[in-house]
Amino acid sequence: MPLAAYGGGVTRPPARAGRVTPPASLDSIFNASGLASKSGCVLVDLQNRRVLEGHNPDLARPPASVTKTMTALYAQARLGNDHRFTTSLVATGPISGGTLQGDLYLVGGGDPTLDTDGLNALAAQVKATGLRRITGRFYVVSSALPSIEAIDPGQPVQVGYNPGLSGLNLNYNRVYFEWKRQNGQYHVTMDARSERVRPRVICAHMSISRRGAPTYGYEHSGGVERWSVAQGALGNGGGRWLPVRDPATYGAEVFQVLAGAQGISLPRALKRDGAARGTVIAQRQSENLREIERTMLKYSTNVTAEILGLSATIAAGGRAGSLQASAQAMARWVTQQSRQSTPNLFNHSGLTDRSRITAKEMALFLAKRSSRNGLAGILKEIWLENGRGDAVELPGVRVFAKSGTLNFTRGLAGYIEKDGQPRYAFAIFSADMAARRAVAPSEERPAGARRWRGIAKAQEKALVYRWASMLS
């Protein structure tokens, strides 16, 4: 595969004339940020895999979402770039006069990109068969992947980027909570909205509480995810995505509602580990793996990364009963690919502060030709900025990388190319672990985290500008 254009046709902004300034020295960059003792970085020459310069190269830090670059390569190796995930409807009997004489199974194949529009298209396929009712039961099968209640149990309960996982996933396993205040009363809805439809759900329920804290409460009982929110936090109206902990129940209910809207009457779904033998009457396939990974790296979708990692481990015959077990299998694979890289990983998305890797290990892993080939065309382009924060363009120089952010944790790793050819691999990791430990589990936006992130990002931009200037 040619190594040009990691970003795949991204339009570049116009350069600002007269903004190219001399790059800062390594020492001055870290002195300015004040993060010298908490940061590590490495720049590697791709021609000979020699480390050109670095700072604290062996300082192990959480890679955050930079982990997704390793996950993308792991999935490519185990599943193949043309792999597609399949969601099916299986009927166990004949359809006569609009009636299925048997059971109907909604079988998830682990598709991390399935949304409500996709389920609606499946319901339309079922309608086209003539089916309007069933004599048996409606089952949901999500056993293609293990059921996991949360990617990282240490995250605030309400954050939509930390949902559950299963073999049937919908809308990145999020439900939309919307509220409006009218005549002093709040009206709330929970729905599975997409571009075309927005079916309401009852498997996720919201109540308004007059308490002060915490802002959100959660419990899961009787097949219903019960949320509560402090009234004082709502204002006059708004909405946000909340995580779904039981995605199989959520997906099955949404399909039941969508089918009903098309004249297909189905009972409430029951969970089952496997589908009985029958006929596939509707089926949806995802895009191929490479396109899924392009979107994952662009939007940093945690659900996608975890599903890809789990699926890759299972495809290789490994244990995937937990994210940690699967992530450790991935870490062993990384070590096999680059004996100079020995990460300690606890999941596939980077949504944890328990994982560790050094800047040197990350940069040397990316420096492998197989890594460069695998990430070519799917990494996001990073625009250069000079020391004054102005966007600049150095002739022929482009940067493609993956960033990662947790509270008081930041990472960036990728490639710098010249005239369409990758010349350097780099990695930058920073983390204030003491500040992270001081954050209460319920705090979504802790004091000082935004300012810290801004300082860490400015440090990254200065380092990348310095390294890119070496090629100009």
RAGI-V41642 format. One record per backbone hydrogen bond with DSSP energy under -0.5 kcal/mol. NH is the residue of the N-H (numbers start at 1). CO is the residue of the C=O. If there is no record, write none. Layout:
# RAGI-V41642
NH | CO
NH | CO
This chain:
# RAGI-V41642
8 | 5
16 | 391
17 | 15
19 | 16
29 | 25
30 | 26
31 | 27
32 | 28
33 | 29
34 | 30
35 | 30
36 | 30
38 | 35
39 | 35
39 | 36
40 | 429
41 | 55
42 | 427
43 | 53
44 | 425
45 | 50
46 | 44
46 | 423
48 | 45
49 | 45
50 | 45
52 | 43
52 | 50
53 | 43
55 | 41
59 | 56
60 | 58
61 | 357
66 | 63
67 | 64
68 | 65
69 | 66
70 | 66
70 | 67
71 | 67
72 | 68
73 | 69
74 | 70
75 | 71
76 | 72
77 | 73
78 | 74
79 | 75
80 | 75
80 | 76
83 | 80
87 | 284
88 | 107
89 | 282
90 | 105
91 | 279
92 | 103
96 | 94
96 | 99
99 | 96
100 | 133
101 | 94
101 | 99
102 | 100
104 | 137
105 | 90
106 | 139
107 | 88
107 | 105
108 | 106
108 | 141
110 | 167
114 | 111
119 | 115
120 | 116
121 | 117
122 | 118
123 | 119
124 | 120
125 | 121
126 | 122
127 | 123
128 | 124
129 | 125
129 | 126
130 | 127
131 | 126
132 | 98
133 | 98
135 | 100
136 | 102
139 | 104
139 | 137
140 | 270
141 | 106
142 | 140
142 | 272
145 | 142
148 | 146
148 | 165
151 | 163
155 | 152
159 | 156
162 | 159
164 | 244
165 | 148
167 | 142
167 | 145
171 | 114
172 | 114
173 | 170
174 | 170
175 | 242
176 | 191
177 | 175
177 | 240
178 | 176
178 | 189
179 | 238
180 | 187
181 | 236
182 | 180
182 | 185
185 | 182
187 | 180
189 | 178
191 | 176
192 | 199
194 | 197
201 | 190
205 | 225
207 | 227
209 | 229
217 | 228
219 | 226
221 | 219
221 | 224
224 | 221
225 | 203
226 | 219
226 | 224
227 | 205
227 | 225
228 | 217
229 | 207
230 | 215
231 | 209
233 | 230
234 | 231
235 | 231
237 | 234
238 | 179
240 | 177
242 | 175
244 | 173
245 | 243
250 | 246
251 | 247
252 | 248
253 | 249
254 | 250
255 | 251
256 | 252
257 | 253
258 | 254
259 | 255
260 | 256
261 | 257
262 | 258
262 | 259
263 | 260
264 | 259
265 | 132
265 | 263
266 | 264
270 | 138
272 | 140
279 | 91
281 | 89
281 | 279
282 | 89
284 | 87
286 | 85
289 | 83
290 | 81
291 | 288
292 | 288
293 | 289
294 | 290
295 | 291
296 | 292
297 | 293
298 | 294
299 | 295
300 | 296
301 | 296
302 | 300
305 | 301
306 | 302
307 | 303
308 | 304
309 | 305
310 | 306
311 | 307
312 | 308
313 | 309
314 | 310
315 | 311
316 | 312
317 | 314
318 | 313
326 | 322
327 | 323
328 | 324
329 | 325
330 | 326
331 | 327
332 | 328
333 | 329
334 | 330
335 | 331
336 | 332
337 | 333
338 | 334
341 | 338
344 | 356
345 | 343
352 | 350
356 | 344
357 | 61
359 | 59
360 | 57
362 | 358
363 | 359
364 | 360
365 | 361
366 | 362
367 | 363
368 | 364
368 | 365
372 | 368
373 | 369
374 | 370
375 | 371
376 | 372
378 | 375
379 | 6
379 | 375
380 | 401
382 | 399
383 | 381
386 | 390
389 | 386
392 | 384
395 | 393
397 | 394
398 | 417
399 | 382
400 | 415
401 | 380
402 | 413
404 | 411
406 | 409
409 | 406
410 | 430
411 | 404
412 | 428
413 | 402
414 | 426
415 | 400
416 | 424
417 | 398
418 | 421
419 | 396
420 | 396
421 | 418
423 | 416
424 | 416
425 | 44
426 | 414
427 | 42
428 | 412
429 | 40
430 | 410
431 | 38
432 | 408
433 | 431
436 | 432
437 | 433
438 | 434
439 | 436
443 | 440
444 | 442
449 | 446
452 | 448
453 | 449
454 | 450
455 | 451
456 | 452
457 | 453
458 | 454
459 | 455
460 | 456
461 | 457
462 | 458
463 | 459
464 | 460
465 | 461
466 | 462
467 | 463
468 | 464
469 | 465
470 | 466
470 | 467
471 | 468
472 | 469
